[in-house]
């Protein structure tokens, strides 16, 4: 039993070092970029520009209406209407750097840095 387990571990480590997912999947070549925005009107102009330049495949604005969490006193806390708006973009991996440049030029990263996540 030990040699089989060791062989599987070696294969898993080899896949990780070669940039492959050990779940036998691979990257799709598409990434998701998430960014908190202050003014959706300004962000909408930048998003339209990204579509005109064919840099993104999909864009959506997400608004958090209600947040439920466990407070310090172990009681349930419900907060609402915080106006937390997140812009989520989907782009090809080869265009991510151009999208990030456009977001910086549009001053959309005032609230924080964009988060880039590869879609598997």
Beta strands, then each sheet from edge to edge (+ up, - down):
strand 1: 30-37
strand 2: 58-70
strand 3: 76-92
strand 4: 115-119
sheet 1: 2+ 3- 1+ 4-
end
